[in-house]
Amino acid sequence: MSDEKIRVLILGGGFGGLYAALQFEKRRDSRFDVTVVNRENFFLFTPMLHEIAASDLDLTNIVNPVRKMLRHVSFFCGDVDKIDVEGKRVTVSHGFDRHSHELEYDHLVLGLGSVTNFFNLPGVAERALTMKSLGDAIQLRNRLIAHLEEADTECARAERPPLLTFVVAGGGFAGVETIASINDFLRDALPFYPNLKEEMLRLVLVHPGEFILPELGEKLGRYADKKLRERGVEIHPKCKVTAMQPNEVELTTGERITSATLVWTAGVSPNPIVALVPCLKERGRIKVNRYLQVEGLDGLWALGDCALVPDPATGGYCPPTAQHASREGKILAHNIIASIDGKAKKPFNFKTLGLLAAIGRRTGVARILGVNFSGFLAWFLWRGIYWSKLPRTEKKLRVAIDWALDVFFSKDFVQYLDQRALAHSQTETGAAPWNREQLSHPEKVDKRIAA
Ligand SMILES: Cc1cc2nc3c(=O)[nH]c(=O)nc-3n(C[C@H](O)[C@H](O)[C@H](O)COP(=O)(O)OP(=O)(O)OC[C@H]3O[C@@H](n4cnc5c(N)ncnc54)[C@H](O)[C@@H]3O)c2cc1C
């Protein structure tokens, strides 16, 4: 064998890509030169994302810097722009000027996940918030707090209905956990806003199916429905959002809900970058064999939400979940090494262990190994199981401390602002730069000072 290392390029540092990289990290096989490319410099633990939006956890406690997790695997923080499977190279861009680099590979792993799909509904892409990234959760948290602050003022009295109505589209895990947690957050924060009353708050969950959380079955779905309604959440089953206008969400029933906030969790599609790969796909997801290999393309592998992985138990495909993606990562790394060593590859063979959802106020619903749980026990299982899966002891400790403090203190509603602190340089005119117009258009202040 030549001295040249085998270059493995992993696109995506999510549950699929990162767990594949962790296998190379563990093995420290000097024959491989492994690089992970990811847009963010951290790994996001999505199952706890709603806890960030609802201020149960501190903003960075569910993310881990990739560089702390991978000490023997290289990391490139940037955007994947192009994939050339013929030339075996990938174009990535990064930096403030977004300049490009070409990374060559012998084995390419596609783990780019999925993106939100707004189905071209009028106004939705422009106006709705999403719940996929850490930024999304922080933005939603900030939006809730900003609306409480604004609605509490006397001058915003007339705008209270759109400010205090929050619509979530999608009754799957992400939608239900989001509405449950923001409902608790808003109701817990209300006593601190003297002009606001519980009856002014309106939280609406819009779901196309007959009952929410369909993956957990009717019994648990109806239980979650009942619990949420008892806590003041309105649920609109058999209904979809059709459009969003400023301060108005339109539904298939013809109803128009006066609201300035729509959280869209009602659709995903595979990352559009994978469309650049000339291979077999179904609804945009890359078809792989049981070894996670893309057939017909040498050295190409795919996993996670952007791949269609055969499920021998059902004859269909594996669901797009973190528990599948992380296990696919392990098998995929093993199979790359086995293909180099000329050894037998392992087929991906994993049966969903369980599904769990937190539905607020220390209650949950879960189905684990075919057994249903609900109420406090299910919530406790949710916390215990996901906490055990959260990578790195440091973050586990931080989350445990946050949860413990939560028992004694009410939720924190400090707004995280990304504005620069007000500054003052003496200008020629001597004008003070803090009039109202300049505060809302800081770029104008910068230009005047520069001039
Ligand atoms: C709110 C929410 C809650 C969830 N809860 C659960 C749960 O409780 N249990 C469960 O099993 N599953 C859950 N899931 C699903 C789970 O997160 C996904 O199935 C899983 O993350 C898929 O892993 P992946 O590696 O395919 O994609 P991801 O984990 O999404 O990783 C893809 C990575 O690729 C990066 N990327 C994308 N495009 C580019 C590009 N062009 N350039 C560079 N980098 C790029 C992204 O930044 C990301 O880091 C949840 C998902 C969400 C959104």
The ligand as an SDF file (V2000), in Angstrom:
LIG
                    3D

 53 58  0  0  0  0  0  0  0  0999 V2000
  -36.9350   20.1400   16.8760 C   0  0  0  0  0  0  0  0  0  0  0  0
  -36.5300   18.7330   16.5640 C   0  0  0  0  0  0  0  0  0  0  0  0
  -36.6950   17.7430   17.5290 C   0  0  0  0  0  0  0  0  0  0  0  0
  -36.3250   16.4420   17.2710 C   0  0  0  0  0  0  0  0  0  0  0  0
  -36.4900   15.4990   18.2390 N   0  0  0  0  0  0  0  0  0  0  0  0
  -36.0850   14.2440   18.0280 C   0  0  0  0  0  0  0  0  0  0  0  0
  -36.1950   13.2800   19.0430 C   0  0  0  0  0  0  0  0  0  0  0  0
  -36.6820   13.5730   20.1410 O   0  0  0  0  0  0  0  0  0  0  0  0
  -35.7550   12.0090   18.7880 N   0  0  0  0  0  0  0  0  0  0  0  0
  -35.2220   11.6610   17.5830 C   0  0  0  0  0  0  0  0  0  0  0  0
  -34.8020   10.5110   17.4020 O   0  0  0  0  0  0  0  0  0  0  0  0
  -35.1200   12.5490   16.5820 N   0  0  0  0  0  0  0  0  0  0  0  0
  -35.5290   13.8340   16.7760 C   0  0  0  0  0  0  0  0  0  0  0  0
  -35.4290   14.7570   15.7780 N   0  0  0  0  0  0  0  0  0  0  0  0
  -34.9440   14.3340   14.4410 C   0  0  0  0  0  0  0  0  0  0  0  0
  -33.4300   14.3160   14.4210 C   0  0  0  0  0  0  0  0  0  0  0  0
  -32.9040   15.5520   14.8530 O   0  0  0  0  0  0  0  0  0  0  0  0
  -32.9390   14.0280   13.0100 C   0  0  0  0  0  0  0  0  0  0  0  0
  -33.5170   12.8390   12.5460 O   0  0  0  0  0  0  0  0  0  0  0  0
  -31.4280   13.9120   12.9950 C   0  0  0  0  0  0  0  0  0  0  0  0
  -30.8400   15.1100   13.3980 O   0  0  0  0  0  0  0  0  0  0  0  0
  -30.9320   13.5330   11.5960 C   0  0  0  0  0  0  0  0  0  0  0  0
  -29.5450   13.4880   11.6040 O   0  0  0  0  0  0  0  0  0  0  0  0
  -28.7240   13.9350   10.3080 P   0  0  0  0  0  0  0  0  0  0  0  0
  -27.2840   13.7490   10.6520 O   0  0  0  0  0  0  0  0  0  0  0  0
  -29.2560   13.2960    9.1080 O   0  0  0  0  0  0  0  0  0  0  0  0
  -29.0440   15.4810   10.1480 O   0  0  0  0  0  0  0  0  0  0  0  0
  -28.7030   16.6720   11.1330 P   0  0  0  0  0  0  0  0  0  0  0  0
  -28.5690   16.2020   12.5320 O   0  0  0  0  0  0  0  0  0  0  0  0
  -29.7160   17.7140   10.8440 O   0  0  0  0  0  0  0  0  0  0  0  0
  -27.2700   17.1630   10.6480 O   0  0  0  0  0  0  0  0  0  0  0  0
  -27.0550   17.7350    9.3940 C   0  0  0  0  0  0  0  0  0  0  0  0
  -25.8820   18.6900    9.5500 C   0  0  0  0  0  0  0  0  0  0  0  0
  -25.4780   19.1360    8.2690 O   0  0  0  0  0  0  0  0  0  0  0  0
  -25.2190   20.5160    8.3250 C   0  0  0  0  0  0  0  0  0  0  0  0
  -25.4220   21.0770    7.0000 N   0  0  0  0  0  0  0  0  0  0  0  0
  -26.5460   21.0790    6.2700 C   0  0  0  0  0  0  0  0  0  0  0  0
  -26.3390   21.6320    5.0660 N   0  0  0  0  0  0  0  0  0  0  0  0
  -25.0370   22.0090    5.0450 C   0  0  0  0  0  0  0  0  0  0  0  0
  -24.2060   22.6310    4.0730 C   0  0  0  0  0  0  0  0  0  0  0  0
  -24.6670   22.9800    2.8650 N   0  0  0  0  0  0  0  0  0  0  0  0
  -22.9360   22.8720    4.4020 N   0  0  0  0  0  0  0  0  0  0  0  0
  -22.4370   22.5120    5.6210 C   0  0  0  0  0  0  0  0  0  0  0  0
  -23.1690   21.9020    6.5600 N   0  0  0  0  0  0  0  0  0  0  0  0
  -24.4530   21.6580    6.2780 C   0  0  0  0  0  0  0  0  0  0  0  0
  -26.2260   21.0410    9.3310 C   0  0  0  0  0  0  0  0  0  0  0  0
  -25.7890   22.2710    9.8520 O   0  0  0  0  0  0  0  0  0  0  0  0
  -26.2260   19.9240   10.3630 C   0  0  0  0  0  0  0  0  0  0  0  0
  -25.2520   20.1380   11.3550 O   0  0  0  0  0  0  0  0  0  0  0  0
  -35.7900   16.0870   16.0010 C   0  0  0  0  0  0  0  0  0  0  0  0
  -35.6190   17.0820   15.0330 C   0  0  0  0  0  0  0  0  0  0  0  0
  -35.9720   18.3890   15.3100 C   0  0  0  0  0  0  0  0  0  0  0  0
  -35.7720   19.4450   14.2650 C   0  0  0  0  0  0  0  0  0  0  0  0
  1  2  1  0
  2  3  1  0
  2 52  2  0
  3  4  2  0
  4  5  1  0
  4 50  1  0
  5  6  2  0
  6  7  1  0
  6 13  1  0
  7  8  2  0
  7  9  1  0
  9 10  1  0
 10 11  2  0
 10 12  1  0
 12 13  2  0
 13 14  1  0
 14 15  1  0
 14 50  1  0
 15 16  1  0
 16 17  1  0
 16 18  1  0
 18 19  1  0
 18 20  1  0
 20 21  1  0
 20 22  1  0
 22 23  1  0
 23 24  1  0
 24 25  2  0
 24 26  1  0
 24 27  1  0
 27 28  1  0
 28 29  2  0
 28 30  1  0
 28 31  1  0
 31 32  1  0
 32 33  1  0
 33 34  1  0
 33 48  1  0
 34 35  1  0
 35 36  1  0
 35 46  1  0
 36 37  1  0
 36 45  1  0
 37 38  2  0
 38 39  1  0
 39 40  1  0
 39 45  2  0
 40 41  1  0
 40 42  2  0
 42 43  1  0
 43 44  2  0
 44 45  1  0
 46 47  1  0
 46 48  1  0
 48 49  1  0
 50 51  2  0
 51 52  1  0
 52 53  1  0
M  END
$$$$
